[in-house]
Amino acid sequence: MPLLYLLLLSHNLSFYKVIRSSFSTIGAPMGKYKRNFSFCVKLTAVSLVGFLTACGEQSPQGGGMGGMQPAAVEVRTMQSQTVPFALELPATLSGSKEVEIRARVAGIIESRNFEEGDKVEQGQSLFTLDLKPFEVEVARTQADLLAAQARLESARRDVKRLTPLRKQNSVSQQDLDNAMSAEEIAQADVKSAEAKLQDARLNLEYARVESPVNGVAGREQVSEGTYVPGPDVLLTQVTQLDPIRIRFGLSEREQLAMRKDAENGLLTLPKDGHWKTRIKLQDGSFYEHVGEVNFRDVRINTMTGTSELQAIVPNPDFKLRPGQFVRVVLEGASRENTFVVPQRAVLDSGTGKYVYLMAKGEQGSIAQPAPVEVGEWVRQETANGIENSWVIHNGLKAGDQVIVDGMAHIFFPGMPVVLAGQQPAAAGAK
């Protein structure tokens, strides 16, 4: 047992030196990485159990630090690149137009000309009021117009007859003036009769209550035989579903972060804020049509801390419905001069994210932990298919070799590593 304690103590001291040398290689003061250093010490203590077990399985000639086989890993050399930047936000759908159908004139509903929930076309009659009173009014105003036109013709003939007689002084000037005034009054009467006829024809047209847009009809609110006094009574609703409207909120914090990155040249935003929009459905699939942001409210909602955005998306097959909850993916921006690391290579210490770098040690390559600040996820096409990756804001530099595979065989920071497929040279040398 005393031999085991001495072995444990010697290994702790060795691990401490490796960890300290790892952070010294980074070039940052120990105080700056206090939390990460504490994490590494904890990780070292936990890994001692596996290390001692491994030592127990080694031959007497291969015992100790020098006898441990290096972990086979794969690395990726960091190079700055431009990657797409996207935002995914919760959103709700609504019709691009939601119209209340009301009768413009009073009357008794004679028929309903649609089925609830069916598609309706612009100009299609949805309800028909009793047309007879309106047809009678049209006929009466037509007769009034004919009478006014006849009076106008009579007044014109009087003026035509009296004009030469006045030149001969056969009639007085007053008689001619009266005739001309009568003609002007007759002209006004004709215009008034024409306006009344137009109003009667409009009422007859309004009695055939029509849909102002293409869309889907809602349920009827009033049935046949009901008297409606005019526009005060709602008959039904028509919702235009093509295109459909998406409304969602963007937090003030996200807006400030994007604005700051754009000012620093780290982010390129779409021109005039016209983000491309894709709709992610509840099952994770994407809707086939892509829309565009066409409205952004300048006000911040005091209750939610967000400003409202709106996008329009084609919906020719009416697959999307108002009130549907979806997620909207905003595309069209890009990150500039950034590093990207596969998600599997980014580990969590409980106090922050870190990756392992393949760095030079005293006896070869070692796994050196490097704290990183991660950003958003990105999806990239690789030779093996689509790869999910993290955007790294801080912690890496060009040329760093990030270990992307084989982390499961790294039991402690500073452990010897070798590239997969290469034979470790003098793995047991001291």
Summary of the structure (lengths in Angstrom):
residues: 430
radius of gyration: 41.7
end to end distance: 25.5
largest distance: 151.2
contacts: 1255
relative contact order: 0.19
helix: 35%
strand: 36%
